[in-house]
Amino acid sequence: MNFKSFLLTVITVFAVSHGFAQANILNAKSPEEIGVRTESQKAIDNDEPLPYGYVDDRDILFSTIVWEKIVLDERVNFPLYYPIDTNNIGRDRRSLYDVLMKNIKNGTIKNIYDDSYFTTKRTLKDIDAALKKVDTTELGIEQINAGEELSAEYIDRYEISAADIQEYRIKGLWYFDKRQAEMKYRLLGIAPVAPDVNFIHEENPDLVELFWIFFPDARGVLHEAKSFNNENSSMPFSYDHILNSRRFNAIIYAKENVQGDRKVNEYIAQNALMQLLESERIKTQIRDFELDMWTY
C-alpha cells in the first residue's frame, strides 16, 4: 500500500468514526441533544454513499447474473433482521425491512417492481394485498348470519412486519473488469421475502417476494440507515455498506441460463443437499474464471 492510499484510508476512517457514532452523546446536556449533529459536523462528514465507478461495456470481458437468498435465521445475517421490536429502542436503529417500508411510504423510494427483471412498476397500493390481510372471524360470520352488525372485535387484521421477514433475495452481476484485471460484483436488486399473509398462521406457509427494489435507486436511503455493529457500537455499518461489501452469507438459487433462467430447485428437485452443492458449484465456477485468467 503506497503512502497516498494509506493517508486516504486514515482520513476515511476518521471521518466515518465521527459520522457513525451517536452524534453528540458525550456533550449532550439533555437526551434530546443526543444524535443531533452540528452544522460543522455535517459539513466535514460529507456523508454520501460511495459512488460506483463508470464501467464501459467494452471493459467487461465476462459477466453473469445470479440470484441469491439471504436467510435471516443465520447469525451472520442478523444485522439485516434486527431490531424487530422498536417499542423500547432508539429511533436511529431500525431493521432493513422497516427502513425500506418507511421510505416507500414517504415516497423517498419511488420505484418498486413486481419481479427481479424490473419490467412492471408497482405502487404501495398495488402491493397492499401482499402486505395486509383483513378477515372476519367465525364469531363475526355468525353475527352476520344472525342479521346483526359486524363488531370491530371480530375483524381480524394482520400486516407483515419486520419479524415476519424470513429472507432477502438479491440479484447481482458478477463481471470481470479487464482494465483492472479482477472479478467484481454489482448488486442490482433486493426483495424482502415473507410467508403469504393469507396463510401466515398456518404451518409451513409458502414464501412470497413482497416487492423488488432497484438497488442503486435506494442507496442514499440505505447509506443513511445504520445497522448494529456487534464489535463496536460506536461505528455501526450502513445497510449500503453491508450489502455492497457482501457482509452476509447467501445461497445462489438461480443463474441466468438458456432455459429461461430456471432455478436450481427446478432441475434438482426435493434434495436440499444437492441444491446446496449446486449453489457452491456455481460460486466456484465464477471464482475460477478470475483464477484461470492468471494461469499460464
C-alpha positions in Angstrom: 0.0 0.0 0.0 1.5 3.3 -1.0 1.5 6.5 1.2 -1.3 8.1 -0.7 -3.6 5.1 -0.2 -2.7 4.9 3.5 -3.4 8.6 4.0 -6.8 8.2 2.3 -7.7 5.3 4.4 -6.8 7.1 7.6 -8.9 10.2 6.6 -11.8 8.0 5.7 -11.8 6.0 9.0 -11.5 9.3 10.9 -14.5 10.8 9.1 -16.6 7.7 9.3 -16.0 7.3 13.0 -17.4 10.8 13.6 -20.4 10.2 11.3 -21.4 6.7 12.5 -21.2 7.2 16.3 -24.2 8.5 18.1 -23.6 12.2 17.5 -23.1 14.5 20.5 -23.6 11.7 23.0 -20.8 12.8 25.3 -21.5 16.5 25.0 -25.3 16.4 25.3 -26.9 18.3 28.2 -30.3 16.6 27.6 -31.5 13.4 26.0 -33.0 15.5 23.1 -29.5 16.6 22.1 -28.2 13.0 21.6 -28.0 12.2 17.9 -28.2 15.8 16.8 -25.2 16.7 14.6 -23.9 20.2 14.4 -23.7 22.0 11.1 -19.9 21.8 11.2 -20.1 18.0 11.7 -22.4 17.7 8.7 -20.1 19.8 6.5 -17.0 17.8 7.5 -18.7 14.3 7.1 -19.9 14.8 3.5 -21.9 11.7 4.3 -22.9 10.2 1.0 -22.7 6.7 -0.4 -19.5 5.9 -2.2 -20.3 6.4 -5.9 -19.9 3.5 -8.3 -17.2 4.0 -10.9 -18.1 4.1 -14.5 -17.6 0.7 -16.3 -17.7 0.7 -20.1 -19.3 -2.3 -21.7 -16.1 -2.8 -23.7 -14.2 -3.3 -20.4 -16.3 -6.3 -19.4 -14.6 -9.5 -20.5 -17.0 -11.8 -18.8 -20.3 -11.4 -16.8 -23.1 -13.5 -15.4 -26.2 -12.7 -13.4 -27.0 -14.7 -10.3 -30.0 -14.6 -7.9 -29.2 -15.4 -4.2 -31.2 -15.7 -1.0 -30.0 -14.3 2.4 -31.6 -16.5 5.1 -32.2 -14.3 8.2 -32.0 -17.1 10.8 -28.3 -17.4 10.2 -26.3 -15.5 12.8 -24.1 -13.7 10.3 -27.2 -12.2 8.7 -28.7 -10.9 11.9 -27.7 -7.3 11.2 -30.2 -7.3 8.3 -33.0 -8.7 10.5 -32.9 -6.9 13.9 -34.3 -5.0 15.6 -37.8 -6.4 15.1 -39.4 -4.7 18.2 -38.9 -1.0 18.1 -41.0 0.0 21.1 -38.1 0.1 23.5 -35.2 1.1 21.3 -33.9 4.3 19.9 -35.2 5.9 16.7 -31.8 5.5 14.9 -32.0 1.7 15.0 -34.3 0.0 12.5 -34.3 -3.2 10.6 -33.7 -3.3 6.9 -37.3 -4.0 6.2 -38.5 -1.1 8.3 -36.1 1.2 6.5 -37.4 0.1 3.1 -41.1 0.3 4.1 -40.7 3.7 5.7 -39.1 5.2 2.6 -41.5 3.6 0.2 -44.4 5.1 2.2 -42.9 8.6 2.4 -42.0 8.5 -1.3 -38.2 8.6 -1.0 -38.0 5.2 -2.7 -40.2 5.8 -5.7 -39.6 2.7 -7.9 -40.8 -0.7 -6.7 -41.3 -3.6 -9.1 -43.1 -6.9 -9.1 -40.1 -9.1 -10.2 -36.4 -9.1 -10.5 -36.4 -8.0 -14.2 -37.8 -4.6 -13.2 -40.3 -4.5 -16.1 -43.5 -3.7 -14.2 -43.7 -0.9 -11.7 -45.9 -1.1 -8.6 -47.2 1.3 -6.1 -47.7 0.8 -2.4 -51.4 0.4 -3.1 -50.6 -2.4 -5.6 -48.6 -4.4 -3.1 -51.1 -3.9 -0.2 -52.6 -7.4 -0.9 -49.2 -9.0 -0.2 -48.6 -6.9 3.0 -52.0 -6.9 4.7 -54.9 -9.3 5.5 -58.3 -8.3 6.6 -60.6 -11.3 7.5 -63.7 -12.0 9.5 -63.6 -14.5 12.4 -66.0 -17.3 12.8 -67.9 -15.4 15.5 -68.1 -12.5 13.1 -69.6 -14.7 10.4 -72.2 -16.0 13.0 -73.0 -12.4 13.8 -73.6 -11.5 10.2 -75.7 -14.7 9.6 -77.8 -13.6 12.6 -78.5 -10.3 10.8 -76.5 -8.3 13.3 -74.0 -5.6 12.5 -70.4 -6.9 12.4 -68.5 -5.8 15.5 -64.9 -4.5 15.1 -63.6 -7.0 17.5 -64.5 -9.8 15.1 -62.4 -8.4 12.3 -59.0 -10.0 12.1 -56.4 -7.6 10.7 -52.8 -8.5 10.1 -49.9 -6.7 8.5 -46.5 -8.1 7.6 -43.8 -6.7 9.9 -40.1 -7.0 10.2 -40.5 -10.0 12.4 -42.2 -11.9 9.6 -39.3 -11.4 7.1 -37.5 -14.7 6.7 -35.1 -13.9 3.9 -34.0 -11.4 1.3 -33.5 -12.3 -2.3 -30.9 -10.3 -4.3 -30.0 -10.1 -7.9 -26.4 -9.2 -8.8 -23.9 -9.2 -11.7 -20.5 -10.8 -11.4 -18.2 -9.3 -14.1 -14.5 -9.4 -15.0 -13.1 -5.9 -15.5 -10.3 -6.4 -18.0 -8.9 -2.9 -17.3 -8.3 -3.7 -13.6 -8.0 -7.5 -14.2 -10.3 -8.5 -11.4 -13.7 -10.1 -10.8 -16.2 -7.6 -9.3 -19.8 -7.7 -8.1 -22.5 -5.2 -8.6 -25.8 -5.6 -6.6 -28.8 -4.8 -8.9 -31.9 -5.6 -6.9 -33.2 -6.7 -3.5 -36.6 -8.1 -2.3 -37.9 -8.9 1.2 -39.5 -12.4 1.4 -42.2 -13.4 3.9 -44.8 -16.0 4.3 -48.0 -15.5 2.3 -50.0 -13.1 4.6 -53.3 -15.0 3.8 -51.8 -18.2 5.3 -49.3 -16.8 7.7 -50.7 -18.6 10.8 -50.7 -22.0 9.1 -47.8 -24.5 9.4 -45.1 -24.0 6.7 -46.8 -21.4 4.5 -45.4 -20.6 1.1 -42.8 -17.7 1.0 -43.5 -14.9 -1.4 -41.4 -11.9 -2.7 -43.2 -8.8 -1.4 -41.6 -6.5 -3.9 -38.4 -5.8 -5.7 -36.3 -2.6 -5.4 -33.7 -1.5 -7.9 -30.8 -1.2 -5.6 -29.0 1.8 -7.0 -32.2 3.8 -6.5 -32.2 3.1 -2.8 -28.5 3.6 -2.0 -29.0 7.0 -0.5 -31.6 5.8 1.9 -29.7 2.7 2.9 -26.5 4.7 3.4 -28.2 6.9 6.0 -29.7 3.9 7.9 -27.3 2.1 10.2 -27.3 -1.5 11.5 -25.8 -2.5 14.8 -22.1 -3.4 14.9 -21.6 -6.1 17.5 -17.9 -5.5 17.7 -18.0 -1.7 18.1 -21.3 0.1 18.7 -19.8 3.5 18.1 -19.1 2.5 14.4 -22.3 0.9 13.0 -22.3 -0.2 9.4 -24.7 1.3 6.9 -27.0 -1.1 5.1 -25.5 0.2 1.8 -22.0 -0.9 3.1 -23.2 -4.3 4.3 -24.8 -5.2 1.0 -22.2 -3.7 -1.3 -19.3 -5.3 0.6 -21.3 -8.6 0.9 -21.0 -8.8 4.7 -23.6 -11.6 4.7 -24.0 -15.3 3.8 -26.1 -16.0 0.7 -27.0 -19.1 -1.3 -27.4 -19.0 -5.1 -30.8 -20.2 -6.1 -30.7 -19.2 -9.8 -28.2 -18.2 -12.5 -29.0 -16.9 -15.9 -29.2 -19.7 -18.4 -30.6 -20.8 -21.7 -33.6 -22.5 -20.1 -35.2 -19.2 -19.2 -33.2 -18.6 -16.1 -34.6 -21.6 -14.4 -33.9 -22.0 -10.7 -31.7 -24.6 -9.1 -34.7 -26.3 -7.4 -36.3 -26.8 -10.9 -33.6 -29.1 -12.1 -32.6 -30.5 -8.8 -35.9 -31.2 -7.0 -36.6 -32.3 -3.5 -32.9 -32.7 -2.5 -31.7 -29.8 -0.3 -28.2 -31.1 0.0 -27.7 -31.4 -3.8 -29.2 -27.9 -4.3 -26.7 -26.5 -1.8 -23.8 -28.3 -3.6 -25.1 -26.9 -6.9 -25.0 -23.4 -5.4 -21.4 -24.0 -4.3 -20.5 -25.3 -7.8 -21.8 -22.1 -9.4 -19.8 -20.0 -6.9 -16.7 -22.0 -7.7 -17.2 -21.7 -11.4 -17.5 -17.9 -11.1 -14.5 -17.7 -8.8 -12.4 -19.9 -11.0 -12.8 -17.6 -14.0 -10.6 -15.0 -12.3 -8.1 -17.6 -11.2 -7.9 -19.1 -14.6 -7.0 -15.7 -16.1 -3.7 -15.9 -14.2 -2.9 -19.5 -15.2 -0.4 -19.9 -18.0 
